[in-house]
Amino acid sequence: MIVQRVSSFFLKKPLLMQGFVSGMIAASGDAICQLVIEGTPIEKYNFLRTTRFFALGGLLVAPTLYRWFRVLDKIKHGAPYTHPIKRVLVDQLFFSPVFSVIFLMVLRLLENRSIDECYALVSRDWWPLWKTGLMFWPFFQLVNFSIVPIHYRVVTTNSAGLLWNCYVSYRTQKR
């Protein structure tokens, strides 16, 4: 019953549901980073930082991926078994590098940094993040584009992104 209701919400209100779930996953990734990886005591926990990750996941990542995955789903040239491979290549070579810059820039702007600071930090963080992402995302997305129905791809991506968000939080927030 609960699974049917949740599935129904994903079909009826896909952006709202995926935005909320994506925000929660991004916030969870930051929380795990702060509490487990960085060992931050609860009294020094940075709730504003977690809120920024929630906003990025829910208001930037989810709507962007929702639309992007629909664009990718139109790639249907050639034999059907090649479609997921072509989608991964387009995703990783064209979308991922640009979206990574946008994500990092918005993160830094949400931290109330100047444009010059944002540019310097994006320049510092982009290549290591994208390079590391190339070791993780293509393999995951190949499975995602092969077997996951389109209306669950954003949440599936963000579920795998829990680990990724821990890494992004750690990489972008370290001194």
TORBATI-368924 format. One record per residue (C-alpha): x, y, z; residue number from 0. Coordinates in Angstrom, 2 decimals. Each point is the difference from the previous one (the first is absolute). Example, Ala and Ser with C-alpha at 12.3 -4.5 7.8 and 13.67 -1.06 7.14 Angstrom:
u v w nr
12.30 -4.50 7.80 0
1.37 3.44 -0.66 1
***
This chain:
u v w nr
0.00 0.00 0.00 0
2.70 2.52 0.97 1
2.13 -0.94 -3.01 2
-2.99 0.55 -2.30 3
-0.70 3.42 1.55 4
3.62 1.12 -0.33 5
0.15 -1.32 -3.57 6
-3.24 1.85 -0.76 7
1.49 3.28 1.36 8
3.10 -0.48 -2.15 9
-2.23 -0.25 -3.07 10
-2.45 2.78 0.97 11
2.47 2.52 1.49 12
3.39 -1.07 -1.34 13
1.90 3.25 0.52 14
-1.33 0.53 3.51 15
0.75 -3.57 1.10 16
3.38 -0.21 -1.69 17
0.96 3.43 1.28 18
-0.84 -0.92 3.58 19
1.73 -3.39 -0.14 20
3.04 1.47 -1.77 21
0.24 2.77 2.57 22
-0.19 -2.50 2.86 23
2.68 -2.18 -1.58 24
2.33 2.96 -0.60 25
-0.55 1.21 3.57 26
0.64 -3.51 1.31 27
3.26 -0.14 -1.93 28
1.14 3.23 1.62 29
-1.13 -1.19 3.44 30
1.95 -3.24 -0.38 31
3.00 2.00 -1.14 32
-0.14 2.34 2.97 33
-0.77 -2.57 2.69 34
1.85 -3.09 -1.22 35
2.75 1.05 -2.39 36
0.94 3.32 1.58 37
-0.92 -1.08 3.54 38
-1.80 3.27 0.77 39
-1.52 -0.03 3.50 40
-3.77 0.53 -0.06 41
0.32 3.33 1.84 42
2.19 1.33 -2.85 43
-2.12 -1.50 -2.77 44
-0.56 2.44 -2.89 45
-3.74 -0.14 -0.71 46
0.23 2.81 -2.54 47
2.47 -2.06 -2.04 48
-2.41 -2.95 0.01 49
-2.85 2.32 -0.99 50
2.05 1.21 -2.99 51
0.48 -3.59 -1.14 52
-3.73 -0.68 0.46 53
-0.83 3.05 -2.14 54
2.51 -0.97 -2.68 55
-1.32 -3.56 -0.17 56
-3.65 0.99 -0.03 57
0.00 3.22 -1.98 58
2.92 -0.42 -2.42 59
0.97 -3.65 -0.41 60
-3.43 -1.67 -0.09 61
-1.72 2.34 -2.49 62
3.06 0.10 -2.23 63
0.45 -3.78 -0.06 64
-3.75 -0.51 -0.44 65
0.09 1.95 -3.24 66
3.43 -1.23 -1.09 67
-0.97 -3.66 0.30 68
-2.98 0.65 -2.27 69
2.31 1.54 -2.58 70
2.34 -2.99 0.26 71
-2.92 -2.40 -0.34 72
-0.52 1.31 -3.54 73
3.33 -1.51 -1.07 74
-1.30 -3.02 -1.87 75
2.20 -0.28 -3.09 76
1.43 -3.40 -0.84 77
-0.55 -3.29 1.75 78
-1.93 0.25 3.30 79
2.85 -1.54 2.02 80
2.20 2.98 -0.99 81
-2.42 2.66 1.30 82
1.17 -0.09 3.64 83
3.66 0.17 -1.09 84
-0.68 3.02 -2.21 85
-1.95 1.69 2.80 86
2.86 -0.52 2.44 87
2.51 1.44 -2.47 88
-2.11 3.10 -0.65 89
-0.71 0.37 3.72 90
3.61 -0.30 1.13 91
1.71 1.89 -2.82 92
-2.40 2.92 -0.45 93
-2.38 0.38 2.92 94
2.09 -1.05 2.98 95
2.92 2.43 -0.41 96
-2.31 2.98 -0.50 97
-2.43 -0.96 2.75 98
2.89 -0.54 2.43 99
1.12 3.59 -0.55 100
-3.55 1.28 0.49 101
-0.46 -2.07 3.17 102
3.29 1.20 1.49 103
-0.68 3.63 -0.92 104
-3.48 -0.04 1.55 105
1.37 -1.72 3.12 106
2.60 2.74 0.42 107
-2.55 2.75 -0.65 108
-2.26 -1.54 2.66 109
2.98 0.24 2.35 110
-0.18 3.77 -0.60 111
3.37 0.19 -1.73 112
1.06 2.62 -2.51 113
0.10 -0.85 -3.71 114
3.81 0.02 0.11 115
0.04 -2.42 2.94 116
-2.58 -2.21 -1.75 117
2.09 -0.10 -3.15 118
3.18 -0.86 1.93 119
-1.70 -2.78 1.97 120
-1.75 -1.43 -3.05 121
3.34 0.03 -1.82 122
1.57 -1.86 2.91 123
-2.78 -2.58 0.46 124
-1.39 -0.69 -3.47 125
2.70 -2.21 -1.52 126
0.47 -2.31 3.03 127
-3.78 -0.41 0.34 128
-0.63 -0.68 -3.66 129
2.97 -2.36 -0.30 130
-1.15 -1.97 3.04 131
-3.55 0.01 -1.36 132
1.22 -1.68 -3.18 133
1.05 -2.98 2.11 134
-3.46 -0.28 1.56 135
-2.84 1.42 -2.08 136
0.39 -1.61 -3.44 137
-0.33 -3.50 1.43 138
-2.95 0.94 2.16 139
-1.76 1.90 -2.79 140
0.42 -2.89 -2.40 141
-2.08 -2.13 2.36 142
-2.39 2.88 0.68 143
-0.63 0.68 -3.71 144
-0.29 -3.73 -0.74 145
-2.51 -1.25 2.57 146
-1.53 2.83 2.07 147
-3.30 1.49 -1.24 148
0.43 3.66 -0.92 149
-2.23 1.32 2.81 150
2.33 -1.57 2.62 151
3.36 0.93 -1.54 152
0.52 3.25 1.89 153
-0.66 -1.61 3.37 154
2.07 -3.04 -0.95 155
2.86 2.29 -1.02 156
-0.33 1.97 3.22 157
-0.09 -3.19 2.06 158
3.38 -0.94 -1.44 159
0.84 3.64 0.50 160
-0.12 -0.41 3.77 161
3.60 -1.16 -0.11 162
0.79 2.58 -2.63 163
-1.50 2.78 2.15 164
2.19 -1.08 2.91 165
3.02 0.36 -2.27 166
-1.14 3.33 -1.49 167
-0.72 1.38 3.47 168
3.40 -1.11 1.25 169
1.86 1.24 -3.08 170
-1.69 3.41 -0.13 171
-0.09 0.72 3.72 172
3.50 -0.98 1.06 173
2.23 2.87 0.96 174
***
